[in-house]
Amino acid sequence: MNDSYLNFVNSPFGARLARSLGLPKPEVLRRYRADQPEFDGLIAIGAGREPHLLDALANLVAGIGMTSVAHESAGLWVPLAHRHGLMTGRFEAAESGSHGKLTALLFDASGIEDSSQLEPLHGFFHDTLRSLGKCGRIIVLGRPPEACATPRQWTAQRALEGLTRSLGKEARRGITANLVYVEQGAETGIEATLRFFLSPRSAYVSGQVVRIGARAGTGTMPAFDWHQPLAGRRAVVTGAARGIGASIASVLAAEGAHVIGIDIPSAREALDATMRQLNGTALAFDIAAPEAPAQIAAALDEQGVDIVVHNAGITKDKTIAKMTDAAWQSVIDINLSAQERIDDALLAAGILRDGGRIIGVSSISGIAGNLGQTNYAASKAGVIGRVQSMAPHLRARGITINAVAPGFIETQMTAKIPLTIREAGRRMNSMSQGGQPVDVAQTIAWLAHPGSAGVSGQIVRVCGQSLIGA
């Protein structure tokens, strides 16, 4: 769907008019394109006391081929970078213009154990934020508060959430800010997550807090190619005929997966066309039908699957006083109960292989609620409940379960929303615009990544840091 205001204020005349009238000017976000470098530019590195993750960051920077500069807070970075064979220098606030625009800011706060030790965060972002270019990236790394040894450490690490979310709202210009808590012992499992948050793939993901734990299951992580990490894997996507589902299927296929798309029989023609373009497999099933789980399991049984994406969903909006029993039940059944039944069938038969991924699509409505959507909000909050409750049970098999919670995404469904409500949905976030289906798809691809084995039980909002449900 076209955002006329975004297009206008980014035209030469519209930009001048926006400046003269003081109108907001949303940035045209830089999204991933296969014909453009995924990583380039200059990263500034900062750190608090006794940082624990600098070595992992050096491996990351070496792997993606970027150049770094060390802020004075990260005195250990320069010799460490040299040992890794990295090009690096020192960031001088008074001469920041000589470095040009920074692409990303990374701060290792993992060693902070007391609120009195938070000052280096101020010094680093005070000095570097104005040098961060459009569509830049901010990543803060810490330790999960609930795993901290003392109340003071818990307090200081929890403070990082308020800082990071505020940075995302202050920076604007298409800049994202996210916080990654790394459990002790999980340091070697952070690269896939940091690559995602540093790249254009995370263009509409900001203000999020992600926890990385030790990899679930046993055995070594399977080898993969960073350019096609899902090669050799099979992925099921429900609601795949069009819209967000088709975008999810396309991104997973581009990452190397063989995609099995599922949609209702009446959408068979569109489903066939989508799967044909991706060399995928089309299955026309009504997931709400009682026989659907057994049918899906039988269709997948011979080869099994590695990834299950529960994207299918419907809305039937009415205030609860006017909502019929049928409208309530159909939304709950398709958006939530069908997921439970399908997963039960695939897990019981071992069709979802050990080390697999389950990814649900929740919604901002499931976090904050929404007028006239008690059925929809209940179903999407239930998806969150499934993720949080099932993660511990699936751990022994190395299976992760996570969900994305989209905000305002430009789709055929949102195009039908009345203009004033639609504009409010677009502008009430730090990006001042709606997201694209590909933003949801890229986030799901990260959660499906073999390098994301330590990410489970997480709900990641794809909402441009919406002001609703923050």
N, C-alpha and C positions, 0 to 999 in steps of 0.2 A: 504494500500500500504506500502511496506517495505522501510524504510530509511536505506540504507546500511551503509552510513557514520556514522549515529548515533549509529548503532549497533557496528560498528568496533571500534570507539574511546571509547566505553564503555566496550570493551573486555580487558582482562589484557594486551595483547600485544599492541593493538591499543591505549590504554591509555598511555602506556610508550612511544610509538612512537609520539603521539600527544604532550606530554610534551616536548620531546627532540626537536621536530621541531617547537614548538610554535603554533601548530594548534588549532583552536577552538574546545572545547569539550562540546557539548550540553549535558545537564543533562537529564537522563531518568526521566520524570516527574512522580510524584506520583499522580495517578488518583484514584477516588473513587472505592472501592471494598466492596461489602456487607459483606465479611468475614474478613474485617479489621476494626479497630476502625476509626471512621470518625474524631474524635477530640482527641488529646492526646498531652502531652508535656507541655511546660512552656510558658506563655504569659508575655511579658514585657509591662507595662502600663506607658505611659507618658502623660503629659498634659501641656497646656499653662495656662495663667491667667484665673481665674474664670471659670473652665470647667463646661459645662452644661450637659454633657452626661455620666458622670462617674457612676451615679446610673443605667442607662440603660446598661452600660457595665458590671456592677456587676451582674445584672440579667442574662445577656448573659453568662458570665463565669460560674455562678452557674448552668445555664441550660445545658451547654455542658460538665460540670465536669472537666474543666481544672484547672491547678494551675497557679497562677500569682505571679509576682514580680513587685514592684513599683520602677520606676526610681525616682531620687530625684525631678524631675519636677512635679511628681504626689504625692505630700505630703498628699493629702486628701484620696488617695486610700486605705491605710492600715486600718484606722479605718472604712471606708465604707465597705471594704471587710469583715472585722470581723463581722460587723453587718449583713452581708448576709451569714455568716457562711462559708466563703471561706478560704481555705489554701492560705496564701500569705506571702511574705517576701519583703525585700528591695533589689534592684539591685545595686550592687557596681561595678563601671566600673573597678576598679583596681583588683577586685576579680571575674570578670565575668566567668572565667574558672570554678569556684566552682559551678556555676549553670548548667554547661553543655550547650549544644546547645539550644538556644531558638527556639520555634516553630513559634511564631508570635510576631509582634510588633504592638501595638495599641496606637495611639496618639490622644487625644481629644483636638482639636484646636478650639472648638466652641466658646470659650470666647475671642479669640484674636480680638481686635478692632482697631489695629494700626500696621503699619509695624515695629515699634520699639519693638513690643511684639513678634516678630517671633523667637527671639534667642533661646527659649527653644526647638524648633524643631531641631536646629543644635545640641544642647547639647544632646538631647535624641538619635538621630540617630548616632551621632558621637560615643557615648558610647556603643550603643547596636548592631549596624549593623553587626559588625564582629562576634558577638555571635549568629547570626541567622543562623540556619542550612539549609541544602539543602531543596529545595522545601518549604521554609518558606513563611510566609505571612506578608505583611505590609498593615495596614489599617490606613488611616488618616481620621478623622472626623471633619467636619466644618459646617458652616452655608451657605446656598445658597447666593452668592454675590449679586444677583439681589434683594434679600429680606433684605439686610442690611440697617441699619438706617442712616448711614453716608458714604460719599465717602471714608474716611479712612478705615472704617471697610470693605467695599466692596473691596478696594485695597488689604488689608491684607488677606482676605479670598480667593480672586482670586489667590494670590501668592501660595496657597497650591497646585494648579494644576501643576505648574512648578516643585515644589519640588517633588511631588508624582511621576510624570512621569520620572523625572531624577533618583529617587531612583530605579525605576523598571529597568532602563537601567544600573545603576551601580551595582546592587546587583548580577545579573546573577544567576548561580547555581540553576536554576529552581524556583527562588523566584519571587513572584508576588507583585505588589504594586498598590493599588487602593484607590481612594478618595470617601468618601461618605458625601455628603452635606445633612444635616438633617434640614428640615424646623422647625421653632419654633412651638411647639404643636404636632409634629409628633414623639416625642422621643419614644413612646411606640410601634412604628411600624417598628423598625429597626432590630429586631432580625433575621428575615428570610434572610435579605440581608447580615448581618454580618456573619451568619452561612455559607452562600454560599461562601463569600470571604475568610473565614477562612479554609474552607474544601478542600479536594482534588478535589471536583467537579468543582472548578474554576481554574484548573491546567493551562489552556491556555488563561486565561482572566487577562490581566495586563495593567496598564496605563490607566485605565478607570475612568470616573467621573460619579457617579450615584447620582441623587437627589431623596430624599424621602420626599414626601409631606404628609399632613394630608390625611387620608383614604377617598376616594371618596364615595359618596352615603350616605345612612342613615342606621340606625340599627347597631347592634353589629356584630363584626366579627364572622363568624361561627366557631365552635370548630373544631379542627383537631388534628391528631396524627402526631408528627414530623417524625415518621418513615414511615408513609404512608399518607402524607398530602393531596393527591388528591383522597383519598377513597371516593366513592360515586359521583364522578364527571365524566362527559362525555367530551371527547376531540376529536376534529376533526383534522386530520393531512392530508394535501394534499401532493401529491408526496410521498406517504408512502410505496411504494412497495420495495424500496431498498435504499442503500446509506444513506445519512444524514436523509432522511425522515423515513426510517426504524429504525434508531437509536433513533430519537425523539420519535417515537411510543413506542419503547421498554422502554425508560427511563420513559415516562409518565405512562406506564402500571405498571412498577416497583414501582412507587410512588402511585399506587392505582387506577388510572383512567381507565375507560372503553374507549378504543380507537376505533374510527371510522376512518379507513384509506381510503383515496380517491386516485385513480390513473387512468390513461387512460385505456380503454378497452384492448389494446394490452399488457398491463402489468398485466392483471387479474391473471394469474397463480402465478406470484411472489407476488402480493398483497395478494392473498388468503393464500399463504404459510406464509407470514409475520404475517398476522392477526390471523391465526390459532395458531401460537406459542404464541400469546399474549392473546388468548381468546377474540380477538377484532372482529369488524365488517368491512367487506370489501364492498366498494361502487366503482364500475367501471364507472366513468364519465370523460368525457373530459371537464375540467373546462373552456376551452375557447369557448365551444359551446354556442350559444345563449340561449339554453334551460337549460343549466347546473344549474344556480342559482335556478330556480324553482324546478328542479329535486332534488337537494341537500336539499332544504328546505322541500320538501315533504317527503323525506326519514328520515329527522331528526325531523319532526314536533311533533310526538306523545310524545317523551320524552324530547326534547330540548337538548341543549348542554351548557357547561360551559366554554369551552376552544376551540378556533379556531386557529390553527397554519397554516399559509400560507407558505408552504415550496416549493411547486411545482415551477419549473423554468427551462428555457432552455437557451442555448447560440447559436447564429449564428454569428460568428465573421468574420468581414471584415472591412477594413477601409471604411469610409462612402462614399468615391467616388466610391467604388466597391460594396457597399451594395445594394441589391435589395429592392424594396418596400415591398415584401413579407417577407424578412428576418427581416426588421425593424418592421413591424406590428406584426408578430407572437410573437416576443420577448416581445414587449410592452404589447400585449394582454394577454399572459399567465402569465408573471411575475408581472404585475401591474393591468391592467384593470379588469382581472378576479377576483382579490382580492376585488376590489371595488364593483363589481356586486354581488358577493357572500355575502359580509358583508351587503350590502344594503338589500338583500333579508332576511337574518337571523335577522337583527335588526328590520326591518319593521314588521315582523311577530312575534317578541318576542321570536324567537327560541333560540337565544343567551340570556341566562337568565341574569337578573340584577346581578351585582357582578361578571360578567364573565371576560374572558381574551381574547384579540386578540393579536397575536404575529406574526409578519412578519419576513421573512428572507431577509435581504438586503445583502450588500456586501461591502468590501473595495472599489471595483470598483465604487460603488455609492457615495463614499466619495471623492476618489482621481481621479476617471476616469481611463481609461486604453486604451492603443493603440489597435485599432481594435475592440473596444467594445462600440461604441457610443450608440447602441441600448440597450445593457445589462446595461451599466452604467446609462443611462437615466431611465430605468425601476427600478433599485435598488435605485437610488436617489429619485425616485417617491415614493417608499415604505417609505423612511424616511419622505418625505413630508406628506404622509397619517398619519403617527404616530403623527407627530407634530401638524397637523391641526385637527385631530379627537379627540385627548385626551381631550380638553376642552368640546367638545360636548357630550362625553360619560360619563363625570364625574357624572352627576346627577343620572345616573343609576348604579353608582358604577362599571362601566366597565373600565378596564385599556387597553391601547393599547401601545405596545412597539415593538421593532425590535432588532434582532441580526444582526451584520454585520461580517460574517466570513472573515478571511484572507485566507492564504493558508491552505487548509484542505486536508488530504490524502484521496482521493476518486478515483474511476475509471476515472472520468473526468480529474483530475489533473495528473493522471498517463499517459495521452496521450500528455501532454505538452512536448515540446522538453527538453532534459536533462539539458542544461545550464540554461534555463528559470526556469525549475522546481527547480533546486538547488538554484537559486537566491531567489525564492519564499520561500523556506524552511529556508534559513539562514538569510534573511533580517528582523529579529525580535529579540527581547531581549532573546527569548528562543533558537534561532538558529536552529529551526526545525519546521516542519509542525504540524498542529493540527490534531486531530482525530474527526470523526463524533460525537463521544460521548461528546466531548467538547462543540459542538454547542447544543446538546441535553440537557446536564445538565444546560446550561445557560437558555434555554427555560423553563425547569422545574422550575427553580427559579422564572422566570417571571410569570409562571402559578400558583405559590404557593399562597395559601390563605393569607399568611403573607406578600405578596408583594403588598398589596392593595394600598400602598402609592407610588408605582413606576409606573409612567405612562408618556407617551410622551418621553421615553428614547430610545436611540440607543446605544447598547452595542456591542463593537467590540470583536470578539472572534478570536484573531489574534496573540497572544503571544507578544503583543505590537509591531506591525509591524512598520517598519521605513517609510512605505508608508501610506500616509493619516493621519499621526499622528496629 
